[in-house]
Amino acid sequence: MTGGVLREVEPIRLSTLTTLRTGGTPERMLEAATATELVEALREVWARGDDWLVLGGGSNLFVGDQPFDGTVIRVLTHGIEELPSPHEGRVRLRVQAGHGWDDLVAYAVERGYAGLEAMSGIPGTVGASPVQNIGAYGQEIQETLVEVELIDEATGAVSVVPAADLGLGFRTSVLKHHYGGVPARRAVILSVTVDLLVAGERVVRGDQLRRALGLTGDEPVPLAWVRERILATRASKGMLLDDDDPDTHGVGSFFQNAIVPEAVARSLPPECPRWPVAPDLDAVTVIPLSSYQGLVPAARTEAPDVKVSAAWLIEHAGIRKGFGLPRSRASVSTKHALALTNRGGATAAEVSELARFIQSRVHAEFGLVLQPEPVLLGVEL
Ligand SMILES: Cc1cc2nc3c(=O)[nH]c(=O)nc-3n(C[C@H](O)[C@H](O)[C@H](O)COP(=O)(O)OP(=O)(O)OC[C@H]3O[C@@H](n4cnc5c(N)ncnc54)[C@H](O)[C@@H]3O)c2cc1C
């Protein structure tokens, strides 16, 4: 790390820094272009006891229109370092938190490093990628993530934390600020290390990705081809950031696919798409020797949870693509039922009103409450 100084800048409206284009002006704004500046900025803000928000690409944030009474720290660090992997035929990349996620994917694909290509085109920064364990077409960051370097608010200490300690799950981690709660671990990622296969081309496994790519055989395909196909598919769904396409002025999926007990899934119409969720198995049961009586408890036999398509629930609750409430400048994307978009000048209140309307329609029709995926700041649903 090189030496840095605190870079305080004139605060600007968060609507200009978030992809949903909502959000008032914060009281204070700092920028950090190096990891040292980021650490210094955080320690200063924490010492002052200010409310704070770390901002990457602003593509997973739904911010209210009232001024944020705290400090926003913009993560503008960048850089990729190549390191040897302890595993043969693989390579490690250590990437600064503010580096553009898709720039990292492009870098890896160009060099024939496999493991990120299906996540081409996801907006935002590398530092935010473990926060909600980003994923697309069946590939998630947790498959290649080795460790992160982070700084904890509780201690102000910088440490290297293995991926296994981040509580990574479906669009979640211990670092994510879920609606209605605080993260289990208040910390900021400084860098991310991934371990990738040096391949150039690979046999694509996983039904979701094979379907998206239109693959039927088992022949290996070039990573660059996978990337190209994914980018084209995402563009057709409004899932690639594009200033000229208002369908991309959102946060991607606004609602999460619902994870429900099997019995609830059974009560939904059979046409509703669903996928099994791997059960959270207790891999090792430790029985203290003092209490061991020659019996090993039976393995759990509960039915695994089921993930059901939120897009299907929305459309079958009567909300079509492009739907908007009267006189509202927020609407459902014309290409994707899960994306709520700002059609130009929509306030956070307009987006919230639309989100609540959709939640109430789905609840009335199917009895499920859809949960928002983005981090909410100064807004309530
Ligand atoms: C068009 C579109 C398509 C999308 N498609 C997908 C998709 O396919 N899959 C998917 O998973 N997501 C998708 N997203 C959501 C979003 O791109 C990801 O969640 C992304 O990782 C957010 O990165 P960001 O830098 O923009 O985070 P921000 O929005 O800036 O921040 C999100 C949260 O992470 C925190 N954060 C940011 N940086 C750090 C850091 N360094 N350390 C700790 N916390 C941090 C913030 O404080 C905030 O709480 C999409 C979004 C859009 C707009």
The ligand as an SDF file (V2000), in Angstrom:
LIG
                    3D

 53 58  0  0  0  0  0  0  0  0999 V2000
  -28.7070   -3.8850  -15.0650 C   0  0  0  0  0  0  0  0  0  0  0  0
  -28.2700   -4.6420  -13.8370 C   0  0  0  0  0  0  0  0  0  0  0  0
  -28.0620   -6.0190  -13.8970 C   0  0  0  0  0  0  0  0  0  0  0  0
  -27.6330   -6.7330  -12.7610 C   0  0  0  0  0  0  0  0  0  0  0  0
  -27.4430   -8.0800  -12.8710 N   0  0  0  0  0  0  0  0  0  0  0  0
  -27.0130   -8.7980  -11.7910 C   0  0  0  0  0  0  0  0  0  0  0  0
  -26.7830  -10.2110  -11.8950 C   0  0  0  0  0  0  0  0  0  0  0  0
  -26.9390  -10.8160  -12.9550 O   0  0  0  0  0  0  0  0  0  0  0  0
  -26.3680  -10.8670  -10.7870 N   0  0  0  0  0  0  0  0  0  0  0  0
  -26.1550  -10.2340   -9.5960 C   0  0  0  0  0  0  0  0  0  0  0  0
  -25.7680  -10.9060   -8.6350 O   0  0  0  0  0  0  0  0  0  0  0  0
  -26.3440   -8.8940   -9.4780 N   0  0  0  0  0  0  0  0  0  0  0  0
  -26.7730   -8.1730  -10.5300 C   0  0  0  0  0  0  0  0  0  0  0  0
  -26.9940   -6.8150  -10.4150 N   0  0  0  0  0  0  0  0  0  0  0  0
  -26.7980   -6.1640   -9.1150 C   0  0  0  0  0  0  0  0  0  0  0  0
  -25.4040   -5.5100   -8.9430 C   0  0  0  0  0  0  0  0  0  0  0  0
  -24.8090   -5.2770  -10.1760 O   0  0  0  0  0  0  0  0  0  0  0  0
  -24.4510   -6.3490   -8.0790 C   0  0  0  0  0  0  0  0  0  0  0  0
  -25.0240   -6.5960   -6.8290 O   0  0  0  0  0  0  0  0  0  0  0  0
  -23.0890   -5.6690   -7.8780 C   0  0  0  0  0  0  0  0  0  0  0  0
  -22.2000   -6.5510   -7.2370 O   0  0  0  0  0  0  0  0  0  0  0  0
  -23.1700   -4.3700   -7.0770 C   0  0  0  0  0  0  0  0  0  0  0  0
  -21.8980   -3.7480   -7.1410 O   0  0  0  0  0  0  0  0  0  0  0  0
  -21.7320   -2.1960   -6.8740 P   0  0  0  0  0  0  0  0  0  0  0  0
  -20.2820   -1.9010   -6.8620 O   0  0  0  0  0  0  0  0  0  0  0  0
  -22.5540   -1.4200   -7.8210 O   0  0  0  0  0  0  0  0  0  0  0  0
  -22.3230   -2.0870   -5.3860 O   0  0  0  0  0  0  0  0  0  0  0  0
  -23.0850   -0.8470   -4.7420 P   0  0  0  0  0  0  0  0  0  0  0  0
  -24.4530   -0.7590   -5.3070 O   0  0  0  0  0  0  0  0  0  0  0  0
  -22.2420    0.3680   -4.7860 O   0  0  0  0  0  0  0  0  0  0  0  0
  -23.1900   -1.3510   -3.2340 O   0  0  0  0  0  0  0  0  0  0  0  0
  -24.0300   -2.4500   -2.8960 C   0  0  0  0  0  0  0  0  0  0  0  0
  -23.8050   -2.7930   -1.4160 C   0  0  0  0  0  0  0  0  0  0  0  0
  -22.4850   -3.2860   -1.2420 O   0  0  0  0  0  0  0  0  0  0  0  0
  -21.7620   -2.4530   -0.3310 C   0  0  0  0  0  0  0  0  0  0  0  0
  -20.3790   -2.3710   -0.8330 N   0  0  0  0  0  0  0  0  0  0  0  0
  -19.9440   -1.8200   -1.9910 C   0  0  0  0  0  0  0  0  0  0  0  0
  -18.6110   -1.9400   -2.0850 N   0  0  0  0  0  0  0  0  0  0  0  0
  -18.1990   -2.5900   -0.9520 C   0  0  0  0  0  0  0  0  0  0  0  0
  -16.9420   -2.9930   -0.4420 C   0  0  0  0  0  0  0  0  0  0  0  0
  -15.8020   -2.7800   -1.1190 N   0  0  0  0  0  0  0  0  0  0  0  0
  -16.9050   -3.6260    0.7590 N   0  0  0  0  0  0  0  0  0  0  0  0
  -18.0310   -3.8610    1.4620 C   0  0  0  0  0  0  0  0  0  0  0  0
  -19.2540   -3.4830    1.0420 N   0  0  0  0  0  0  0  0  0  0  0  0
  -19.3310   -2.8580   -0.1520 C   0  0  0  0  0  0  0  0  0  0  0  0
  -22.4780   -1.1120   -0.3640 C   0  0  0  0  0  0  0  0  0  0  0  0
  -22.2420   -0.3850    0.8310 O   0  0  0  0  0  0  0  0  0  0  0  0
  -23.9080   -1.5530   -0.4980 C   0  0  0  0  0  0  0  0  0  0  0  0
  -24.4100   -1.9600    0.7510 O   0  0  0  0  0  0  0  0  0  0  0  0
  -27.4230   -6.0660  -11.5360 C   0  0  0  0  0  0  0  0  0  0  0  0
  -27.6250   -4.6780  -11.4810 C   0  0  0  0  0  0  0  0  0  0  0  0
  -28.0500   -3.9730  -12.6100 C   0  0  0  0  0  0  0  0  0  0  0  0
  -28.2540   -2.4890  -12.5270 C   0  0  0  0  0  0  0  0  0  0  0  0
  1  2  1  0
  2  3  1  0
  2 52  2  0
  3  4  2  0
  4  5  1  0
  4 50  1  0
  5  6  2  0
  6  7  1  0
  6 13  1  0
  7  8  2  0
  7  9  1  0
  9 10  1  0
 10 11  2  0
 10 12  1  0
 12 13  2  0
 13 14  1  0
 14 15  1  0
 14 50  1  0
 15 16  1  0
 16 17  1  0
 16 18  1  0
 18 19  1  0
 18 20  1  0
 20 21  1  0
 20 22  1  0
 22 23  1  0
 23 24  1  0
 24 25  2  0
 24 26  1  0
 24 27  1  0
 27 28  1  0
 28 29  2  0
 28 30  1  0
 28 31  1  0
 31 32  1  0
 32 33  1  0
 33 34  1  0
 33 48  1  0
 34 35  1  0
 35 36  1  0
 35 46  1  0
 36 37  1  0
 36 45  1  0
 37 38  2  0
 38 39  1  0
 39 40  1  0
 39 45  2  0
 40 41  1  0
 40 42  2  0
 42 43  1  0
 43 44  2  0
 44 45  1  0
 46 47  1  0
 46 48  1  0
 48 49  1  0
 50 51  2  0
 51 52  1  0
 52 53  1  0
M  END
$$$$
